[in-house]
Amino acid sequence: MANTKSAKKRILITGKKTMRNKMIKSRTKTAVKKAVAAIEGGGPQAQAAFINAASLIDKAKTKGVLHKNTAARRKSRLAKMMNKTAQ
């Protein structure tokens, strides 16, 4: 347990940042799952789902939740799935 005032404050700040990061990660994962399902199912909503997922991945990267290479890899894999089903 923290003893100093600054350590107690850091615990509070870390908790807030952890919650924010969890929210962003969860939102991103959900969008990716929906995009994968839409791509595999085909149909007109696949493109919109892909764009939404790519946008959320970029936002997570910008906010520092995802590493830039991780974000690029996830977007690349989604794009590869999109292109494979488009053929």
QUILINNOR-V341319 format. One record per pair of residues at least 24 apart in sequence whose ideal C-beta (glycine too) atoms are under 6 Angstrom apart, sorted by sequence separation. I is the first residue (numbers start at 0). J is the second residue. D is the distance in Angstrom with one decimal. If there is no record, write none. Layout:
# QUILINNOR-V341319
i={I & I}
j={J & J}
d={D & D}
This chain:
# QUILINNOR-V341319
i={30 & 27 & 49 & 27 & 27 & 49 & 23 & 24 & 23 & 38 & 34 & 38 & 20 & 38}
j={55 & 55 & 77 & 56 & 59 & 81 & 59 & 64 & 64 & 80 & 77 & 81 & 64 & 84}
d={4.7 & 4.8 & 5.9 & 5.9 & 5.0 & 5.3 & 5.1 & 6.0 & 4.7 & 5.1 & 6.0 & 5.8 & 5.1 & 5.5}
